[in-house]
Amino acid sequence: MSEPRRASARALDGLAALAMALAGAALVAMALIQAWQVFARYVLNDSPGWTEPLALLLMSFAVMFGAAVAVRRETHFAFQTFRDAAPGPLQWLLKSISRLIAAVSGAGLMILGGTLMIDEWPVALAGAPLPSGLKFAGLCVGGALILLFSLERLLTGDYRAPGAATAPVEGED
């Protein structure tokens, strides 16, 4: 692997790690918000209106960032048994088609999610003092990450999962 390719792979490794950390933080924050909602409703008898929309917003980010990392690691939904049972050249074709479908899906999520985000931005989010367009920010950003990670997998031609151990090829130093 050339040095520029290694550098870009390291950068994308860092981006995937950041996305996973943000997804985890969103899940923790969502659990804390839901715990506060339960406490406020049943102990204080004063349920806050902002907890549900904020929890849903955080869930959107967690799901989309987790999906993007799954695309990078190639642990996303795919018909792997069928692909792995196919002969070698057909496996390459099926993996390429899978990556292309992921790229097109990511582009669609990014573009359509971005359009919805921009259209809804001026409207206030019900129950929380935030723009309503934030509901679609997870789709837009997650779609962009899915597109980026699937294009990386398509363009590198590397058909092993990132981080997978590889045996040295005979005659290679």
C-alpha positions as CSV (number, residue, x, y, z in Angstrom):
1,M,0.0,0.0,0.0
2,S,1.4,3.4,-1.0
3,E,2.1,6.1,1.6
4,P,-0.7,8.4,0.4
5,R,-3.1,5.5,0.5
6,R,-2.0,4.6,4.1
7,A,-2.4,8.2,5.2
8,S,-5.9,8.4,3.8
9,A,-6.8,5.0,5.4
10,R,-5.5,6.3,8.7
11,A,-7.5,9.4,8.4
12,L,-10.7,7.4,7.6
13,D,-9.9,5.1,10.5
14,G,-9.9,8.1,12.7
15,L,-13.1,9.4,11.2
16,A,-14.7,6.0,11.8
17,A,-13.5,6.0,15.4
18,L,-14.9,9.5,15.9
19,A,-18.2,8.5,14.4
20,M,-18.4,5.5,16.7
21,A,-17.5,7.5,19.7
22,L,-20.2,10.1,18.9
23,A,-22.7,7.3,18.4
24,G,-21.8,5.9,21.8
25,A,-22.0,9.4,23.4
26,A,-25.4,10.0,21.8
27,L,-26.7,6.7,23.2
28,V,-25.5,7.5,26.7
29,A,-27.0,11.0,26.5
30,M,-30.2,9.6,25.2
31,A,-30.4,7.1,28.2
32,L,-29.7,10.0,30.6
33,I,-32.4,12.1,29.1
34,Q,-34.9,9.3,29.2
35,A,-34.0,8.6,32.9
36,W,-34.6,12.3,33.6
37,Q,-37.9,12.2,31.8
38,V,-39.1,9.2,33.9
39,F,-37.8,10.8,37.2
40,A,-39.5,14.1,36.3
41,R,-42.8,12.5,35.3
42,Y,-43.2,10.0,38.2
43,V,-41.3,11.7,41.0
44,L,-41.7,15.4,40.4
45,N,-45.0,15.0,38.5
46,D,-43.7,17.6,36.0
47,S,-42.8,15.9,32.7
48,P,-40.5,18.1,30.6
49,G,-41.5,18.5,26.9
50,W,-37.9,18.7,25.5
51,T,-36.8,15.2,26.5
52,E,-38.6,13.2,23.8
53,P,-37.6,15.3,20.8
54,L,-34.0,15.5,22.0
55,A,-33.8,11.8,22.6
56,L,-35.2,11.1,19.1
57,L,-32.6,13.5,17.7
58,L,-29.8,11.7,19.5
59,M,-31.1,8.3,18.4
60,S,-31.0,9.4,14.8
61,F,-27.4,10.4,15.0
62,A,-26.5,7.2,16.9
63,V,-28.1,5.0,14.3
64,M,-26.7,6.8,11.3
65,F,-23.2,7.0,12.6
66,G,-23.3,3.3,13.6
67,A,-24.5,2.4,10.2
68,A,-21.7,4.4,8.5
69,V,-19.1,2.6,10.6
70,A,-20.7,-0.7,9.7
71,V,-20.3,0.2,6.1
72,R,-16.6,1.0,6.7
73,R,-16.0,-2.3,8.5
74,E,-18.2,-4.2,6.0
75,T,-20.4,-5.6,8.8
76,H,-23.6,-4.1,7.4
77,F,-26.5,-6.1,6.1
78,A,-25.5,-8.0,3.0
79,F,-26.2,-11.4,1.5
80,Q,-22.7,-12.7,2.6
81,T,-23.5,-16.4,2.6
82,F,-24.6,-16.2,-1.1
83,R,-21.5,-14.0,-1.9
84,D,-19.1,-16.3,-0.1
85,A,-20.5,-19.4,-1.8
86,A,-19.9,-17.9,-5.2
87,P,-16.7,-18.5,-7.2
88,G,-13.8,-16.0,-6.8
89,P,-14.4,-13.6,-9.7
90,L,-18.2,-13.6,-9.0
91,Q,-17.4,-12.8,-5.3
92,W,-15.5,-9.7,-6.4
93,L,-18.4,-8.6,-8.6
94,L,-21.0,-9.2,-5.9
95,K,-18.9,-7.3,-3.3
96,S,-18.5,-4.4,-5.8
97,I,-22.2,-4.3,-6.4
98,S,-22.9,-4.3,-2.6
99,R,-20.5,-1.4,-2.2
100,L,-22.1,0.5,-5.1
101,I,-25.5,0.0,-3.5
102,A,-24.2,1.4,-0.2
103,A,-22.7,4.4,-2.0
104,V,-25.9,5.2,-3.9
105,S,-27.9,4.8,-0.6
106,G,-25.5,7.1,1.2
107,A,-25.7,9.7,-1.5
108,G,-29.5,9.5,-1.4
109,L,-29.6,9.9,2.4
110,M,-27.2,12.8,2.2
111,I,-29.0,14.7,-0.5
112,L,-32.6,14.0,0.6
113,G,-31.8,14.4,4.3
114,G,-30.0,17.6,3.5
115,T,-32.9,18.9,1.5
116,L,-35.3,18.1,4.3
117,M,-33.0,19.6,6.9
118,I,-32.8,22.9,4.9
119,D,-36.6,23.0,4.3
120,E,-37.4,22.4,8.0
121,W,-34.7,24.6,9.5
122,P,-36.8,27.7,10.0
123,V,-39.5,25.8,11.8
124,A,-39.2,25.4,15.6
125,L,-38.9,21.8,16.9
126,A,-42.0,21.0,18.9
127,G,-41.2,20.8,22.6
128,A,-37.6,22.0,22.4
129,P,-36.0,25.3,21.5
130,L,-34.2,23.9,18.5
131,P,-34.6,24.2,14.7
132,S,-36.8,21.4,13.4
133,G,-34.3,20.7,10.6
134,L,-32.0,19.1,13.1
135,K,-34.3,16.0,12.9
136,F,-32.7,15.4,9.5
137,A,-29.1,16.3,10.3
138,G,-28.3,12.7,11.2
139,L,-29.6,11.4,7.9
140,C,-27.5,14.0,6.0
141,V,-24.3,13.6,7.9
142,G,-24.6,9.8,8.3
143,G,-25.4,9.5,4.6
144,A,-22.3,11.5,3.7
145,L,-20.2,9.1,5.9
146,I,-21.8,6.1,4.3
147,L,-21.0,7.5,0.9
148,L,-17.5,8.3,1.8
149,F,-16.8,4.9,3.4
150,S,-18.4,2.9,0.6
151,L,-16.5,4.9,-2.0
152,E,-13.3,4.2,-0.2
153,R,-14.0,0.5,-0.2
154,L,-14.9,0.6,-3.9
155,L,-11.9,2.7,-5.0
156,T,-9.2,1.0,-2.9
157,G,-10.0,-2.4,-4.4
158,D,-9.3,-3.9,-0.9
159,Y,-11.7,-6.7,-0.5
160,R,-10.8,-7.5,3.1
161,A,-12.4,-5.9,6.1
162,P,-10.4,-3.0,7.4
163,G,-8.1,-4.2,10.1
164,A,-8.2,-7.8,9.0
165,A,-5.0,-9.7,9.3
166,T,-3.4,-10.6,6.0
167,A,-1.0,-13.4,5.3
168,P,2.1,-12.2,3.3
169,V,2.0,-13.0,-0.3
170,E,4.8,-15.3,-1.5
171,G,7.8,-13.4,-2.9
172,E,6.6,-10.2,-1.1
173,D,8.9,-8.6,1.4
